[in-house]
Amino acid sequence: MGDAIVLEIFSANPWLVAVAEVALVPLIGIVCISVNVCRRKIRLAQFDFELKRDMLQRGLSAEEIRTVIEAGRPAVPDRDPRACGDHRRETESWTHK
């Protein structure tokens, strides 16, 4: 019975199908991306845990484990915290004249 009512609404207003697609497709995409990002984070955490557990079982010290973990991570360039603040001040100076 409820299906017939929905079918009647869509038959009377065919533009609702397009609106529903425009609303649902991005929503489904966002949900899929979010689920996959969470799965990837969980998988990486499991790999990290297994690596640390394996190194502990081999008898490595905490310092050696830290060295191995840090060696495997990409280097992050140091940021100058003043760079962002200086840029904002320059922007404010020419926008608020």
mmCIF file of the C-alpha atoms, coordinates in Angstrom:
data_MODEL
# 
_entry.id   MODEL 
# 
loop_
_atom_site.group_PDB 
_atom_site.id 
_atom_site.type_symbol 
_atom_site.label_atom_id 
_atom_site.label_alt_id 
_atom_site.label_comp_id 
_atom_site.label_asym_id 
_atom_site.label_entity_id 
_atom_site.label_seq_id 
_atom_site.pdbx_PDB_ins_code 
_atom_site.Cartn_x 
_atom_site.Cartn_y 
_atom_site.Cartn_z 
_atom_site.occupancy 
_atom_site.B_iso_or_equiv 
_atom_site.pdbx_formal_charge 
_atom_site.auth_seq_id 
_atom_site.auth_comp_id 
_atom_site.auth_asym_id 
_atom_site.auth_atom_id 
_atom_site.pdbx_PDB_model_num 
ATOM 1  C CA . MET A 1 1  ? 0.000  0.000   0.000   1.00 0.00 ? 1  MET A CA 1 
ATOM 2  C CA . GLY A 1 2  ? 2.777  2.429   0.924   1.00 0.00 ? 2  GLY A CA 1 
ATOM 3  C CA . ASP A 1 3  ? 4.671  1.598   -2.281  1.00 0.00 ? 3  ASP A CA 1 
ATOM 4  C CA . ALA A 1 4  ? 1.680  2.630   -4.350  1.00 0.00 ? 4  ALA A CA 1 
ATOM 5  C CA . ILE A 1 5  ? 1.532  6.020   -2.642  1.00 0.00 ? 5  ILE A CA 1 
ATOM 6  C CA . VAL A 1 6  ? 5.232  6.668   -3.305  1.00 0.00 ? 6  VAL A CA 1 
ATOM 7  C CA . LEU A 1 7  ? 4.780  5.544   -6.923  1.00 0.00 ? 7  LEU A CA 1 
ATOM 8  C CA . GLU A 1 8  ? 1.834  7.946   -7.309  1.00 0.00 ? 8  GLU A CA 1 
ATOM 9  C CA . ILE A 1 9  ? 3.868  10.827  -5.903  1.00 0.00 ? 9  ILE A CA 1 
ATOM 10 C CA . PHE A 1 10 ? 6.752  10.127  -8.307  1.00 0.00 ? 10 PHE A CA 1 
ATOM 11 C CA . SER A 1 11 ? 4.321  9.693   -11.222 1.00 0.00 ? 11 SER A CA 1 
ATOM 12 C CA . ALA A 1 12 ? 2.657  13.012  -10.488 1.00 0.00 ? 12 ALA A CA 1 
ATOM 13 C CA . ASN A 1 13 ? 6.010  14.780  -9.946  1.00 0.00 ? 13 ASN A CA 1 
ATOM 14 C CA . PRO A 1 14 ? 8.745  13.197  -12.117 1.00 0.00 ? 14 PRO A CA 1 
ATOM 15 C CA . TRP A 1 15 ? 11.218 15.935  -11.156 1.00 0.00 ? 15 TRP A CA 1 
ATOM 16 C CA . LEU A 1 16 ? 11.301 14.434  -7.643  1.00 0.00 ? 16 LEU A CA 1 
ATOM 17 C CA . VAL A 1 17 ? 13.270 11.480  -9.029  1.00 0.00 ? 17 VAL A CA 1 
ATOM 18 C CA . ALA A 1 18 ? 16.039 13.834  -10.156 1.00 0.00 ? 18 ALA A CA 1 
ATOM 19 C CA . VAL A 1 19 ? 15.998 15.654  -6.819  1.00 0.00 ? 19 VAL A CA 1 
ATOM 20 C CA . ALA A 1 20 ? 16.200 12.356  -4.944  1.00 0.00 ? 20 ALA A CA 1 
ATOM 21 C CA . GLU A 1 21 ? 19.146 11.227  -7.092  1.00 0.00 ? 21 GLU A CA 1 
ATOM 22 C CA . VAL A 1 22 ? 20.963 14.521  -6.580  1.00 0.00 ? 22 VAL A CA 1 
ATOM 23 C CA . ALA A 1 23 ? 20.501 14.161  -2.823  1.00 0.00 ? 23 ALA A CA 1 
ATOM 24 C CA . LEU A 1 24 ? 21.268 10.443  -2.500  1.00 0.00 ? 24 LEU A CA 1 
ATOM 25 C CA . VAL A 1 25 ? 24.275 10.022  -4.801  1.00 0.00 ? 25 VAL A CA 1 
ATOM 26 C CA . PRO A 1 26 ? 26.564 12.440  -2.891  1.00 0.00 ? 26 PRO A CA 1 
ATOM 27 C CA . LEU A 1 27 ? 25.304 11.061  0.422   1.00 0.00 ? 27 LEU A CA 1 
ATOM 28 C CA . ILE A 1 28 ? 26.125 7.503   -0.599  1.00 0.00 ? 28 ILE A CA 1 
ATOM 29 C CA . GLY A 1 29 ? 29.535 8.657   -1.861  1.00 0.00 ? 29 GLY A CA 1 
ATOM 30 C CA . ILE A 1 30 ? 30.317 10.406  1.424   1.00 0.00 ? 30 ILE A CA 1 
ATOM 31 C CA . VAL A 1 31 ? 29.295 7.338   3.433   1.00 0.00 ? 31 VAL A CA 1 
ATOM 32 C CA . CYS A 1 32 ? 31.430 5.024   1.260   1.00 0.00 ? 32 CYS A CA 1 
ATOM 33 C CA . ILE A 1 33 ? 34.464 7.303   1.509   1.00 0.00 ? 33 ILE A CA 1 
ATOM 34 C CA . SER A 1 34 ? 34.069 7.634   5.275   1.00 0.00 ? 34 SER A CA 1 
ATOM 35 C CA . VAL A 1 35 ? 33.792 3.876   5.753   1.00 0.00 ? 35 VAL A CA 1 
ATOM 36 C CA . ASN A 1 36 ? 36.883 3.251   3.632   1.00 0.00 ? 36 ASN A CA 1 
ATOM 37 C CA . VAL A 1 37 ? 38.914 5.912   5.462   1.00 0.00 ? 37 VAL A CA 1 
ATOM 38 C CA . CYS A 1 38 ? 37.994 4.317   8.795   1.00 0.00 ? 38 CYS A CA 1 
ATOM 39 C CA . ARG A 1 39 ? 38.879 0.841   7.498   1.00 0.00 ? 39 ARG A CA 1 
ATOM 40 C CA . ARG A 1 40 ? 42.261 2.117   6.294   1.00 0.00 ? 40 ARG A CA 1 
ATOM 41 C CA . LYS A 1 41 ? 43.028 3.751   9.652   1.00 0.00 ? 41 LYS A CA 1 
ATOM 42 C CA . ILE A 1 42 ? 42.100 0.554   11.484  1.00 0.00 ? 42 ILE A CA 1 
ATOM 43 C CA . ARG A 1 43 ? 44.229 -1.551  9.141   1.00 0.00 ? 43 ARG A CA 1 
ATOM 44 C CA . LEU A 1 44 ? 47.242 0.766   9.566   1.00 0.00 ? 44 LEU A CA 1 
ATOM 45 C CA . ALA A 1 45 ? 46.836 0.674   13.345  1.00 0.00 ? 45 ALA A CA 1 
ATOM 46 C CA . GLN A 1 46 ? 46.758 -3.148  13.208  1.00 0.00 ? 46 GLN A CA 1 
ATOM 47 C CA . PHE A 1 47 ? 49.949 -3.223  11.121  1.00 0.00 ? 47 PHE A CA 1 
ATOM 48 C CA . ASP A 1 48 ? 51.632 -0.830  13.540  1.00 0.00 ? 48 ASP A CA 1 
ATOM 49 C CA . PHE A 1 49 ? 50.546 -2.935  16.523  1.00 0.00 ? 49 PHE A CA 1 
ATOM 50 C CA . GLU A 1 50 ? 51.741 -6.172  14.913  1.00 0.00 ? 50 GLU A CA 1 
ATOM 51 C CA . LEU A 1 51 ? 55.098 -4.615  14.051  1.00 0.00 ? 51 LEU A CA 1 
ATOM 52 C CA . LYS A 1 52 ? 55.625 -3.389  17.613  1.00 0.00 ? 52 LYS A CA 1 
ATOM 53 C CA . ARG A 1 53 ? 54.524 -6.721  19.088  1.00 0.00 ? 53 ARG A CA 1 
ATOM 54 C CA . ASP A 1 54 ? 56.878 -8.589  16.757  1.00 0.00 ? 54 ASP A CA 1 
ATOM 55 C CA . MET A 1 55 ? 59.786 -6.325  17.710  1.00 0.00 ? 55 MET A CA 1 
ATOM 56 C CA . LEU A 1 56 ? 59.032 -6.808  21.415  1.00 0.00 ? 56 LEU A CA 1 
ATOM 57 C CA . GLN A 1 57 ? 58.973 -10.585 20.941  1.00 0.00 ? 57 GLN A CA 1 
ATOM 58 C CA . ARG A 1 58 ? 62.381 -10.353 19.254  1.00 0.00 ? 58 ARG A CA 1 
ATOM 59 C CA . GLY A 1 59 ? 63.715 -8.567  22.326  1.00 0.00 ? 59 GLY A CA 1 
ATOM 60 C CA . LEU A 1 60 ? 64.243 -5.065  20.947  1.00 0.00 ? 60 LEU A CA 1 
ATOM 61 C CA . SER A 1 61 ? 64.388 -2.248  23.473  1.00 0.00 ? 61 SER A CA 1 
ATOM 62 C CA . ALA A 1 62 ? 61.897 0.625   23.506  1.00 0.00 ? 62 ALA A CA 1 
ATOM 63 C CA . GLU A 1 63 ? 64.565 2.952   22.091  1.00 0.00 ? 63 GLU A CA 1 
ATOM 64 C CA . GLU A 1 64 ? 65.274 0.568   19.204  1.00 0.00 ? 64 GLU A CA 1 
ATOM 65 C CA . ILE A 1 65 ? 61.558 0.238   18.469  1.00 0.00 ? 65 ILE A CA 1 
ATOM 66 C CA . ARG A 1 66 ? 61.173 4.025   18.450  1.00 0.00 ? 66 ARG A CA 1 
ATOM 67 C CA . THR A 1 67 ? 64.114 4.342   16.052  1.00 0.00 ? 67 THR A CA 1 
ATOM 68 C CA . VAL A 1 68 ? 62.620 1.760   13.677  1.00 0.00 ? 68 VAL A CA 1 
ATOM 69 C CA . ILE A 1 69 ? 59.158 3.379   13.754  1.00 0.00 ? 69 ILE A CA 1 
ATOM 70 C CA . GLU A 1 70 ? 60.545 6.880   13.165  1.00 0.00 ? 70 GLU A CA 1 
ATOM 71 C CA . ALA A 1 71 ? 62.755 5.646   10.325  1.00 0.00 ? 71 ALA A CA 1 
ATOM 72 C CA . GLY A 1 72 ? 59.706 4.282   8.523   1.00 0.00 ? 72 GLY A CA 1 
ATOM 73 C CA . ARG A 1 73 ? 57.715 7.519   8.717   1.00 0.00 ? 73 ARG A CA 1 
ATOM 74 C CA . PRO A 1 74 ? 58.156 10.253  6.099   1.00 0.00 ? 74 PRO A CA 1 
ATOM 75 C CA . ALA A 1 75 ? 59.924 13.373  7.283   1.00 0.00 ? 75 ALA A CA 1 
ATOM 76 C CA . VAL A 1 76 ? 57.617 16.301  7.997   1.00 0.00 ? 76 VAL A CA 1 
ATOM 77 C CA . PRO A 1 77 ? 59.182 19.693  7.271   1.00 0.00 ? 77 PRO A CA 1 
ATOM 78 C CA . ASP A 1 78 ? 59.334 22.045  10.223  1.00 0.00 ? 78 ASP A CA 1 
ATOM 79 C CA . ARG A 1 79 ? 56.866 24.892  9.975   1.00 0.00 ? 79 ARG A CA 1 
ATOM 80 C CA . ASP A 1 80 ? 57.586 28.364  11.165  1.00 0.00 ? 80 ASP A CA 1 
ATOM 81 C CA . PRO A 1 81 ? 54.564 29.269  13.353  1.00 0.00 ? 81 PRO A CA 1 
ATOM 82 C CA . ARG A 1 82 ? 55.158 32.946  12.606  1.00 0.00 ? 82 ARG A CA 1 
ATOM 83 C CA . ALA A 1 83 ? 54.707 32.432  8.854   1.00 0.00 ? 83 ALA A CA 1 
ATOM 84 C CA . CYS A 1 84 ? 50.950 31.991  9.120   1.00 0.00 ? 84 CYS A CA 1 
ATOM 85 C CA . GLY A 1 85 ? 50.561 34.897  11.517  1.00 0.00 ? 85 GLY A CA 1 
ATOM 86 C CA . ASP A 1 86 ? 52.664 37.247  9.375   1.00 0.00 ? 86 ASP A CA 1 
ATOM 87 C CA . HIS A 1 87 ? 50.628 36.373  6.300   1.00 0.00 ? 87 HIS A CA 1 
ATOM 88 C CA . ARG A 1 88 ? 47.392 37.196  8.103   1.00 0.00 ? 88 ARG A CA 1 
ATOM 89 C CA . ARG A 1 89 ? 48.737 40.528  9.254   1.00 0.00 ? 89 ARG A CA 1 
ATOM 90 C CA . GLU A 1 90 ? 49.788 41.406  5.702   1.00 0.00 ? 90 GLU A CA 1 
ATOM 91 C CA . THR A 1 91 ? 46.351 40.413  4.414   1.00 0.00 ? 91 THR A CA 1 
ATOM 92 C CA . GLU A 1 92 ? 44.613 42.486  7.080   1.00 0.00 ? 92 GLU A CA 1 
ATOM 93 C CA . SER A 1 93 ? 46.749 45.501  6.304   1.00 0.00 ? 93 SER A CA 1 
ATOM 94 C CA . TRP A 1 94 ? 45.641 45.731  2.680   1.00 0.00 ? 94 TRP A CA 1 
ATOM 95 C CA . THR A 1 95 ? 42.033 44.653  3.232   1.00 0.00 ? 95 THR A CA 1 
ATOM 96 C CA . HIS A 1 96 ? 41.230 47.068  6.076   1.00 0.00 ? 96 HIS A CA 1 
ATOM 97 C CA . LYS A 1 97 ? 42.354 50.383  4.601   1.00 0.00 ? 97 LYS A CA 1 
# 
